[in-house]
Amino acid sequence: MTKRLEKAFEEASKLPQREQDALAEWLMEELASERRWEELLARSQDRVAEMADEARKKYREHRTKKLSPDEL
């Protein structure tokens, strides 16, 4: 554990139990959310690469057009 995280836990330990529990719940939810995003991104890499290949192919075949902010 890093010194900074140790310090954060040390400060959190001074909070009332109800606030400590709320902080712990928030932290666990954030960590779980990060893991879900990492898993989703890892699984989507192949699809993103396919989409990029398709976009490059369309560009080479002159099947794309420039967009201006006014057209979006």
PyMOL Python script that loads the backbone (N, CA, C, O; Angstrom):
from pymol import cmd

cmd.read_pdbstr("""\
ATOM      1  N   MET A   1       0.850  -1.175   0.000  1.00  0.00           N
ATOM      2  CA  MET A   1       0.000   0.000   0.000  1.00  0.00           C
ATOM      3  C   MET A   1       0.890   1.230   0.000  1.00  0.00           C
ATOM      4  O   MET A   1       1.909   1.276   0.690  1.00  0.00           O
ATOM      5  N   THR A   2       0.496   2.219  -0.777  1.00  0.00           N
ATOM      6  CA  THR A   2       1.306   3.432  -0.848  1.00  0.00           C
ATOM      7  C   THR A   2       1.121   4.277   0.411  1.00  0.00           C
ATOM      8  O   THR A   2       0.138   4.130   1.137  1.00  0.00           O
ATOM      9  N   LYS A   3       2.065   5.143   0.647  1.00  0.00           N
ATOM     10  CA  LYS A   3       1.976   6.047   1.803  1.00  0.00           C
ATOM     11  C   LYS A   3       0.755   6.952   1.692  1.00  0.00           C
ATOM     12  O   LYS A   3       0.090   7.246   2.686  1.00  0.00           O
ATOM     13  N   ARG A   4       0.472   7.389   0.468  1.00  0.00           N
ATOM     14  CA  ARG A   4      -0.680   8.281   0.269  1.00  0.00           C
ATOM     15  C   ARG A   4      -1.995   7.578   0.607  1.00  0.00           C
ATOM     16  O   ARG A   4      -2.878   8.165   1.232  1.00  0.00           O
ATOM     17  N   LEU A   5      -2.117   6.319   0.187  1.00  0.00           N
ATOM     18  CA  LEU A   5      -3.331   5.563   0.493  1.00  0.00           C
ATOM     19  C   LEU A   5      -3.418   5.275   1.991  1.00  0.00           C
ATOM     20  O   LEU A   5      -4.499   5.335   2.577  1.00  0.00           O
ATOM     21  N   GLU A   6      -2.280   4.963   2.608  1.00  0.00           N
ATOM     22  CA  GLU A   6      -2.254   4.767   4.060  1.00  0.00           C
ATOM     23  C   GLU A   6      -2.756   6.016   4.773  1.00  0.00           C
ATOM     24  O   GLU A   6      -3.534   5.929   5.722  1.00  0.00           O
ATOM     25  N   LYS A   7      -2.308   7.171   4.313  1.00  0.00           N
ATOM     26  CA  LYS A   7      -2.722   8.444   4.922  1.00  0.00           C
ATOM     27  C   LYS A   7      -4.229   8.643   4.754  1.00  0.00           C
ATOM     28  O   LYS A   7      -4.909   9.077   5.684  1.00  0.00           O
ATOM     29  N   ALA A   8      -4.744   8.327   3.575  1.00  0.00           N
ATOM     30  CA  ALA A   8      -6.178   8.479   3.326  1.00  0.00           C
ATOM     31  C   ALA A   8      -6.974   7.570   4.261  1.00  0.00           C
ATOM     32  O   ALA A   8      -7.979   7.997   4.829  1.00  0.00           O
ATOM     33  N   PHE A   9      -6.532   6.318   4.425  1.00  0.00           N
ATOM     34  CA  PHE A   9      -7.233   5.409   5.328  1.00  0.00           C
ATOM     35  C   PHE A   9      -7.111   5.862   6.780  1.00  0.00           C
ATOM     36  O   PHE A   9      -8.045   5.719   7.569  1.00  0.00           O
ATOM     37  N   GLU A  10      -5.957   6.404   7.114  1.00  0.00           N
ATOM     38  CA  GLU A  10      -5.761   6.919   8.472  1.00  0.00           C
ATOM     39  C   GLU A  10      -6.757   8.050   8.754  1.00  0.00           C
ATOM     40  O   GLU A  10      -7.378   8.087   9.816  1.00  0.00           O
ATOM     41  N   GLU A  11      -6.902   8.961   7.802  1.00  0.00           N
ATOM     42  CA  GLU A  11      -7.860  10.057   7.964  1.00  0.00           C
ATOM     43  C   GLU A  11      -9.298   9.535   7.990  1.00  0.00           C
ATOM     44  O   GLU A  11     -10.121  10.000   8.779  1.00  0.00           O
ATOM     45  N   ALA A  12      -9.591   8.571   7.123  1.00  0.00           N
ATOM     46  CA  ALA A  12     -10.943   8.005   7.082  1.00  0.00           C
ATOM     47  C   ALA A  12     -11.288   7.304   8.392  1.00  0.00           C
ATOM     48  O   ALA A  12     -12.448   7.290   8.804  1.00  0.00           O
ATOM     49  N   SER A  13     -10.285   6.723   9.044  1.00  0.00           N
ATOM     50  CA  SER A  13     -10.544   6.008  10.297  1.00  0.00           C
ATOM     51  C   SER A  13     -10.993   6.955  11.414  1.00  0.00           C
ATOM     52  O   SER A  13     -11.509   6.504  12.436  1.00  0.00           O
ATOM     53  N   LYS A  14     -10.804   8.237  11.228  1.00  0.00           N
ATOM     54  CA  LYS A  14     -11.217   9.230  12.233  1.00  0.00           C
ATOM     55  C   LYS A  14     -12.690   9.629  12.072  1.00  0.00           C
ATOM     56  O   LYS A  14     -13.260  10.293  12.938  1.00  0.00           O
ATOM     57  N   LEU A  15     -13.293   9.217  10.957  1.00  0.00           N
ATOM     58  CA  LEU A  15     -14.687   9.559  10.699  1.00  0.00           C
ATOM     59  C   LEU A  15     -15.608   8.691  11.554  1.00  0.00           C
ATOM     60  O   LEU A  15     -15.215   7.612  11.999  1.00  0.00           O
ATOM     61  N   PRO A  16     -16.841   9.167  11.782  1.00  0.00           N
ATOM     62  CA  PRO A  16     -17.815   8.312  12.468  1.00  0.00           C
ATOM     63  C   PRO A  16     -18.063   7.027  11.668  1.00  0.00           C
ATOM     64  O   PRO A  16     -17.877   7.004  10.452  1.00  0.00           O
ATOM     65  N   GLN A  17     -18.478   5.975  12.349  1.00  0.00           N
ATOM     66  CA  GLN A  17     -18.642   4.668  11.701  1.00  0.00           C
ATOM     67  C   GLN A  17     -19.562   4.757  10.486  1.00  0.00           C
ATOM     68  O   GLN A  17     -19.268   4.152   9.455  1.00  0.00           O
ATOM     69  N   ARG A  18     -20.655   5.488  10.580  1.00  0.00           N
ATOM     70  CA  ARG A  18     -21.593   5.600   9.470  1.00  0.00           C
ATOM     71  C   ARG A  18     -20.916   6.189   8.232  1.00  0.00           C
ATOM     72  O   ARG A  18     -21.139   5.719   7.116  1.00  0.00           O
ATOM     73  N   GLU A  19     -20.099   7.208   8.427  1.00  0.00           N
ATOM     74  CA  GLU A  19     -19.381   7.829   7.311  1.00  0.00           C
ATOM     75  C   GLU A  19     -18.280   6.911   6.771  1.00  0.00           C
ATOM     76  O   GLU A  19     -18.028   6.888   5.567  1.00  0.00           O
ATOM     77  N   GLN A  20     -17.634   6.164   7.648  1.00  0.00           N
ATOM     78  CA  GLN A  20     -16.633   5.201   7.196  1.00  0.00           C
ATOM     79  C   GLN A  20     -17.279   4.144   6.306  1.00  0.00           C
ATOM     80  O   GLN A  20     -16.745   3.787   5.256  1.00  0.00           O
ATOM     81  N   ASP A  21     -18.447   3.645   6.748  1.00  0.00           N
ATOM     82  CA  ASP A  21     -19.156   2.637   5.952  1.00  0.00           C
ATOM     83  C   ASP A  21     -19.580   3.205   4.601  1.00  0.00           C
ATOM     84  O   ASP A  21     -19.474   2.522   3.583  1.00  0.00           O
ATOM     85  N   ALA A  22     -20.056   4.441   4.582  1.00  0.00           N
ATOM     86  CA  ALA A  22     -20.471   5.070   3.325  1.00  0.00           C
ATOM     87  C   ALA A  22     -19.271   5.240   2.398  1.00  0.00           C
ATOM     88  O   ALA A  22     -19.370   4.992   1.196  1.00  0.00           O
ATOM     89  N   LEU A  23     -18.153   5.657   2.951  1.00  0.00           N
ATOM     90  CA  LEU A  23     -16.935   5.821   2.158  1.00  0.00           C
ATOM     91  C   LEU A  23     -16.460   4.474   1.619  1.00  0.00           C
ATOM     92  O   LEU A  23     -16.062   4.370   0.459  1.00  0.00           O
ATOM     93  N   ALA A  24     -16.502   3.453   2.457  1.00  0.00           N
ATOM     94  CA  ALA A  24     -16.088   2.116   2.034  1.00  0.00           C
ATOM     95  C   ALA A  24     -16.988   1.610   0.910  1.00  0.00           C
ATOM     96  O   ALA A  24     -16.497   1.042  -0.066  1.00  0.00           O
ATOM     97  N   GLU A  25     -18.283   1.807   1.035  1.00  0.00           N
ATOM     98  CA  GLU A  25     -19.225   1.367  -0.002  1.00  0.00           C
ATOM     99  C   GLU A  25     -18.962   2.101  -1.308  1.00  0.00           C
ATOM    100  O   GLU A  25     -18.956   1.491  -2.377  1.00  0.00           O
ATOM    101  N   TRP A  26     -18.745   3.406  -1.225  1.00  0.00           N
ATOM    102  CA  TRP A  26     -18.465   4.197  -2.425  1.00  0.00           C
ATOM    103  C   TRP A  26     -17.184   3.709  -3.108  1.00  0.00           C
ATOM    104  O   TRP A  26     -17.139   3.543  -4.327  1.00  0.00           O
ATOM    105  N   LEU A  27     -16.148   3.485  -2.301  1.00  0.00           N
ATOM    106  CA  LEU A  27     -14.867   3.040  -2.853  1.00  0.00           C
ATOM    107  C   LEU A  27     -15.000   1.669  -3.527  1.00  0.00           C
ATOM    108  O   LEU A  27     -14.460   1.455  -4.612  1.00  0.00           O
ATOM    109  N   MET A  28     -15.714   0.751  -2.886  1.00  0.00           N
ATOM    110  CA  MET A  28     -15.879  -0.578  -3.480  1.00  0.00           C
ATOM    111  C   MET A  28     -16.680  -0.503  -4.781  1.00  0.00           C
ATOM    112  O   MET A  28     -16.372  -1.211  -5.739  1.00  0.00           O
ATOM    113  N   GLU A  29     -17.705   0.351  -4.818  1.00  0.00           N
ATOM    114  CA  GLU A  29     -18.481   0.522  -6.048  1.00  0.00           C
ATOM    115  C   GLU A  29     -17.623   1.124  -7.159  1.00  0.00           C
ATOM    116  O   GLU A  29     -17.724   0.705  -8.312  1.00  0.00           O
ATOM    117  N   GLU A  30     -16.794   2.087  -6.826  1.00  0.00           N
ATOM    118  CA  GLU A  30     -15.903   2.702  -7.820  1.00  0.00           C
ATOM    119  C   GLU A  30     -14.914   1.683  -8.380  1.00  0.00           C
ATOM    120  O   GLU A  30     -14.683   1.634  -9.589  1.00  0.00           O
ATOM    121  N   LEU A  31     -14.340   0.882  -7.513  1.00  0.00           N
ATOM    122  CA  LEU A  31     -13.386  -0.138  -7.959  1.00  0.00           C
ATOM    123  C   LEU A  31     -14.079  -1.168  -8.854  1.00  0.00           C
ATOM    124  O   LEU A  31     -13.522  -1.579  -9.872  1.00  0.00           O
ATOM    125  N   ALA A  32     -15.273  -1.580  -8.485  1.00  0.00           N
ATOM    126  CA  ALA A  32     -16.018  -2.542  -9.302  1.00  0.00           C
ATOM    127  C   ALA A  32     -16.358  -1.930 -10.653  1.00  0.00           C
ATOM    128  O   ALA A  32     -16.281  -2.606 -11.679  1.00  0.00           O
ATOM    129  N   SER A  33     -16.730  -0.662 -10.658  1.00  0.00           N
ATOM    130  CA  SER A  33     -17.051   0.024 -11.906  1.00  0.00           C
ATOM    131  C   SER A  33     -15.831   0.098 -12.814  1.00  0.00           C
ATOM    132  O   SER A  33     -15.942  -0.120 -14.020  1.00  0.00           O
ATOM    133  N   GLU A  34     -14.689   0.399 -12.255  1.00  0.00           N
ATOM    134  CA  GLU A  34     -13.448   0.452 -13.035  1.00  0.00           C
ATOM    135  C   GLU A  34     -13.135  -0.899 -13.659  1.00  0.00           C
ATOM    136  O   GLU A  34     -12.749  -0.985 -14.824  1.00  0.00           O
ATOM    137  N   ARG A  35     -13.308  -1.961 -12.862  1.00  0.00           N
ATOM    138  CA  ARG A  35     -13.053  -3.311 -13.393  1.00  0.00           C
ATOM    139  C   ARG A  35     -13.996  -3.628 -14.549  1.00  0.00           C
ATOM    140  O   ARG A  35     -13.578  -4.214 -15.548  1.00  0.00           O
ATOM    141  N   ARG A  36     -15.278  -3.242 -14.416  1.00  0.00           N
ATOM    142  CA  ARG A  36     -16.234  -3.500 -15.498  1.00  0.00           C
ATOM    143  C   ARG A  36     -15.833  -2.754 -16.759  1.00  0.00           C
ATOM    144  O   ARG A  36     -15.880  -3.325 -17.848  1.00  0.00           O
ATOM    145  N   TRP A  37     -15.434  -1.478 -16.637  1.00  0.00           N
ATOM    146  CA  TRP A  37     -15.005  -0.704 -17.810  1.00  0.00           C
ATOM    147  C   TRP A  37     -13.777  -1.329 -18.449  1.00  0.00           C
ATOM    148  O   TRP A  37     -13.703  -1.444 -19.673  1.00  0.00           O
ATOM    149  N   GLU A  38     -12.818  -1.730 -17.636  1.00  0.00           N
ATOM    150  CA  GLU A  38     -11.607  -2.342 -18.178  1.00  0.00           C
ATOM    151  C   GLU A  38     -11.936  -3.629 -18.942  1.00  0.00           C
ATOM    152  O   GLU A  38     -11.369  -3.885 -20.004  1.00  0.00           O
ATOM    153  N   GLU A  39     -12.850  -4.433 -18.400  1.00  0.00           N
ATOM    154  CA  GLU A  39     -13.255  -5.665 -19.081  1.00  0.00           C
ATOM    155  C   GLU A  39     -13.963  -5.355 -20.391  1.00  0.00           C
ATOM    156  O   GLU A  39     -13.697  -5.992 -21.410  1.00  0.00           O
ATOM    157  N   LEU A  40     -14.868  -4.376 -20.366  1.00  0.00           N
ATOM    158  CA  LEU A  40     -15.590  -4.009 -21.587  1.00  0.00           C
ATOM    159  C   LEU A  40     -14.634  -3.495 -22.659  1.00  0.00           C
ATOM    160  O   LEU A  40     -14.737  -3.879 -23.824  1.00  0.00           O
ATOM    161  N   LEU A  41     -13.717  -2.639 -22.272  1.00  0.00           N
ATOM    162  CA  LEU A  41     -12.758  -2.100 -23.239  1.00  0.00           C
ATOM    163  C   LEU A  41     -11.847  -3.191 -23.791  1.00  0.00           C
ATOM    164  O   LEU A  41     -11.528  -3.197 -24.981  1.00  0.00           O
ATOM    165  N   ALA A  42     -11.435  -4.099 -22.940  1.00  0.00           N
ATOM    166  CA  ALA A  42     -10.564  -5.185 -23.394  1.00  0.00           C
ATOM    167  C   ALA A  42     -11.293  -6.059 -24.411  1.00  0.00           C
ATOM    168  O   ALA A  42     -10.698  -6.499 -25.395  1.00  0.00           O
ATOM    169  N   ARG A  43     -12.573  -6.309 -24.175  1.00  0.00           N
ATOM    170  CA  ARG A  43     -13.341  -7.144 -25.106  1.00  0.00           C
ATOM    171  C   ARG A  43     -13.681  -6.410 -26.392  1.00  0.00           C
ATOM    172  O   ARG A  43     -13.940  -7.046 -27.414  1.00  0.00           O
ATOM    173  N   SER A  44     -13.685  -5.079 -26.360  1.00  0.00           N
ATOM    174  CA  SER A  44     -14.100  -4.318 -27.539  1.00  0.00           C
ATOM    175  C   SER A  44     -12.940  -3.974 -28.469  1.00  0.00           C
ATOM    176  O   SER A  44     -13.167  -3.430 -29.550  1.00  0.00           O
ATOM    177  N   GLN A  45     -11.718  -4.273 -28.083  1.00  0.00           N
ATOM    178  CA  GLN A  45     -10.560  -3.884 -28.887  1.00  0.00           C
ATOM    179  C   GLN A  45     -10.616  -4.442 -30.301  1.00  0.00           C
ATOM    180  O   GLN A  45     -10.288  -3.738 -31.257  1.00  0.00           O
ATOM    181  N   ASP A  46     -11.026  -5.694 -30.445  1.00  0.00           N
ATOM    182  CA  ASP A  46     -11.103  -6.289 -31.782  1.00  0.00           C
ATOM    183  C   ASP A  46     -12.137  -5.559 -32.636  1.00  0.00           C
ATOM    184  O   ASP A  46     -11.900  -5.286 -33.813  1.00  0.00           O
ATOM    185  N   ARG A  47     -13.277  -5.247 -32.041  1.00  0.00           N
ATOM    186  CA  ARG A  47     -14.331  -4.560 -32.800  1.00  0.00           C
ATOM    187  C   ARG A  47     -13.889  -3.154 -33.176  1.00  0.00           C
ATOM    188  O   ARG A  47     -14.164  -2.705 -34.288  1.00  0.00           O
ATOM    189  N   VAL A  48     -13.222  -2.460 -32.290  1.00  0.00           N
ATOM    190  CA  VAL A  48     -12.723  -1.113 -32.589  1.00  0.00           C
ATOM    191  C   VAL A  48     -11.721  -1.177 -33.737  1.00  0.00           C
ATOM    192  O   VAL A  48     -11.747  -0.327 -34.627  1.00  0.00           O
ATOM    193  N   ALA A  49     -10.850  -2.161 -33.727  1.00  0.00           N
ATOM    194  CA  ALA A  49      -9.865  -2.317 -34.812  1.00  0.00           C
ATOM    195  C   ALA A  49     -10.573  -2.589 -36.136  1.00  0.00           C
ATOM    196  O   ALA A  49     -10.178  -2.050 -37.169  1.00  0.00           O
ATOM    197  N   GLU A  50     -11.619  -3.423 -36.115  1.00  0.00           N
ATOM    198  CA  GLU A  50     -12.392  -3.692 -37.329  1.00  0.00           C
ATOM    199  C   GLU A  50     -13.038  -2.419 -37.867  1.00  0.00           C
ATOM    200  O   GLU A  50     -13.014  -2.166 -39.071  1.00  0.00           O
ATOM    201  N   MET A  51     -13.611  -1.625 -36.976  1.00  0.00           N
ATOM    202  CA  MET A  51     -14.255  -0.376 -37.383  1.00  0.00           C
ATOM    203  C   MET A  51     -13.240   0.601 -37.974  1.00  0.00           C
ATOM    204  O   MET A  51     -13.530   1.293 -38.949  1.00  0.00           O
ATOM    205  N   ALA A  52     -12.053   0.652 -37.380  1.00  0.00           N
ATOM    206  CA  ALA A  52     -11.011   1.531 -37.904  1.00  0.00           C
ATOM    207  C   ALA A  52     -10.572   1.078 -39.287  1.00  0.00           C
ATOM    208  O   ALA A  52     -10.380   1.904 -40.179  1.00  0.00           O
ATOM    209  N   ASP A  53     -10.413  -0.230 -39.472  1.00  0.00           N
ATOM    210  CA  ASP A  53     -10.048  -0.762 -40.798  1.00  0.00           C
ATOM    211  C   ASP A  53     -11.113  -0.416 -41.831  1.00  0.00           C
ATOM    212  O   ASP A  53     -10.799  -0.027 -42.956  1.00  0.00           O
ATOM    213  N   GLU A  54     -12.365  -0.559 -41.441  1.00  0.00           N
ATOM    214  CA  GLU A  54     -13.469  -0.248 -42.353  1.00  0.00           C
ATOM    215  C   GLU A  54     -13.472   1.238 -42.717  1.00  0.00           C
ATOM    216  O   GLU A  54     -13.689   1.592 -43.876  1.00  0.00           O
ATOM    217  N   ALA A  55     -13.236   2.095 -41.747  1.00  0.00           N
ATOM    218  CA  ALA A  55     -13.209   3.536 -42.002  1.00  0.00           C
ATOM    219  C   ALA A  55     -12.057   3.902 -42.939  1.00  0.00           C
ATOM    220  O   ALA A  55     -12.231   4.713 -43.848  1.00  0.00           O
ATOM    221  N   ARG A  56     -10.880   3.305 -42.720  1.00  0.00           N
ATOM    222  CA  ARG A  56      -9.745   3.576 -43.607  1.00  0.00           C
ATOM    223  C   ARG A  56     -10.027   3.109 -45.032  1.00  0.00           C
ATOM    224  O   ARG A  56      -9.673   3.785 -45.997  1.00  0.00           O
ATOM    225  N   LYS A  57     -10.664   1.954 -45.155  1.00  0.00           N
ATOM    226  CA  LYS A  57     -10.996   1.430 -46.474  1.00  0.00           C
ATOM    227  C   LYS A  57     -11.955   2.374 -47.197  1.00  0.00           C
ATOM    228  O   LYS A  57     -11.773   2.667 -48.379  1.00  0.00           O
ATOM    229  N   LYS A  58     -12.964   2.842 -46.492  1.00  0.00           N
ATOM    230  CA  LYS A  58     -13.921   3.773 -47.105  1.00  0.00           C
ATOM    231  C   LYS A  58     -13.222   5.072 -47.505  1.00  0.00           C
ATOM    232  O   LYS A  58     -13.532   5.652 -48.546  1.00  0.00           O
ATOM    233  N   TYR A  59     -12.291   5.522 -46.687  1.00  0.00           N
ATOM    234  CA  TYR A  59     -11.557   6.746 -47.007  1.00  0.00           C
ATOM    235  C   TYR A  59     -10.738   6.554 -48.277  1.00  0.00           C
ATOM    236  O   TYR A  59     -10.748   7.407 -49.164  1.00  0.00           O
ATOM    237  N   ARG A  60     -10.029   5.434 -48.362  1.00  0.00           N
ATOM    238  CA  ARG A  60      -9.222   5.149 -49.561  1.00  0.00           C
ATOM    239  C   ARG A  60     -10.090   5.036 -50.813  1.00  0.00           C
ATOM    240  O   ARG A  60      -9.651   5.379 -51.910  1.00  0.00           O
ATOM    241  N   GLU A  61     -11.311   4.559 -50.648  1.00  0.00           N
ATOM    242  CA  GLU A  61     -12.224   4.398 -51.783  1.00  0.00           C
ATOM    243  C   GLU A  61     -13.032   5.679 -52.052  1.00  0.00           C
ATOM    244  O   GLU A  61     -13.961   5.674 -52.861  1.00  0.00           O
ATOM    245  N   HIS A  62     -12.675   6.757 -51.376  1.00  0.00           N
ATOM    246  CA  HIS A  62     -13.353   8.054 -51.538  1.00  0.00           C
ATOM    247  C   HIS A  62     -14.848   7.954 -51.244  1.00  0.00           C
ATOM    248  O   HIS A  62     -15.666   8.591 -51.908  1.00  0.00           O
ATOM    249  N   ARG A  63     -15.192   7.154 -50.248  1.00  0.00           N
ATOM    250  CA  ARG A  63     -16.583   7.000 -49.851  1.00  0.00           C
ATOM    251  C   ARG A  63     -16.876   7.747 -48.555  1.00  0.00           C
ATOM    252  O   ARG A  63     -17.848   7.454 -47.858  1.00  0.00           O
ATOM    253  N   THR A  64     -16.026   8.708 -48.248  1.00  0.00           N
ATOM    254  CA  THR A  64     -16.235   9.530 -47.058  1.00  0.00           C
ATOM    255  C   THR A  64     -16.351  10.983 -47.481  1.00  0.00           C
ATOM    256  O   THR A  64     -16.028  11.337 -48.615  1.00  0.00           O
ATOM    257  N   LYS A  65     -16.809  11.815 -46.573  1.00  0.00           N
ATOM    258  CA  LYS A  65     -16.870  13.242 -46.869  1.00  0.00           C
ATOM    259  C   LYS A  65     -16.471  14.018 -45.632  1.00  0.00           C
ATOM    260  O   LYS A  65     -16.652  13.551 -44.507  1.00  0.00           O
ATOM    261  N   LYS A  66     -15.935  15.189 -45.842  1.00  0.00           N
ATOM    262  CA  LYS A  66     -15.546  16.040 -44.724  1.00  0.00           C
ATOM    263  C   LYS A  66     -16.812  16.588 -44.071  1.00  0.00           C
ATOM    264  O   LYS A  66     -17.788  16.922 -44.743  1.00  0.00           O
ATOM    265  N   LEU A  67     -16.769  16.668 -42.781  1.00  0.00           N
ATOM    266  CA  LEU A  67     -17.888  17.231 -42.027  1.00  0.00           C
ATOM    267  C   LEU A  67     -17.463  18.543 -41.398  1.00  0.00           C
ATOM    268  O   LEU A  67     -16.328  18.703 -40.949  1.00  0.00           O
ATOM    269  N   SER A  68     -18.381  19.456 -41.379  1.00  0.00           N
ATOM    270  CA  SER A  68     -18.132  20.696 -40.653  1.00  0.00           C
ATOM    271  C   SER A  68     -19.005  20.694 -39.407  1.00  0.00           C
ATOM    272  O   SER A  68     -20.025  20.005 -39.373  1.00  0.00           O
ATOM    273  N   PRO A  69     -18.633  21.436 -38.404  1.00  0.00           N
ATOM    274  CA  PRO A  69     -19.444  21.464 -37.177  1.00  0.00           C
ATOM    275  C   PRO A  69     -20.893  21.866 -37.457  1.00  0.00           C
ATOM    276  O   PRO A  69     -21.803  21.426 -36.754  1.00  0.00           O
ATOM    277  N   ASP A  70     -21.109  22.685 -38.464  1.00  0.00           N
ATOM    278  CA  ASP A  70     -22.470  23.116 -38.782  1.00  0.00           C
ATOM    279  C   ASP A  70     -23.325  21.969 -39.330  1.00  0.00           C
ATOM    280  O   ASP A  70     -24.553  22.023 -39.262  1.00  0.00           O
ATOM    281  N   GLU A  71     -22.682  20.941 -39.869  1.00  0.00           N
ATOM    282  CA  GLU A  71     -23.418  19.825 -40.448  1.00  0.00           C
ATOM    283  C   GLU A  71     -23.712  18.727 -39.425  1.00  0.00           C
ATOM    284  O   GLU A  71     -24.474  17.804 -39.711  1.00  0.00           O
ATOM    285  N   LEU A  72     -23.129  18.819 -38.270  1.00  0.00           N
ATOM    286  CA  LEU A  72     -23.329  17.760 -37.260  1.00  0.00           C
ATOM    287  C   LEU A  72     -24.645  17.919 -36.550  1.00  0.00           C
ATOM    288  O   LEU A  72     -24.974  17.120 -35.674  1.00  0.00           O
TER     289      LEU A  72
END
""", "prot")
cmd.dss("prot")
cmd.show_as("cartoon", "prot")
cmd.util.cbc("prot")
cmd.orient("prot")
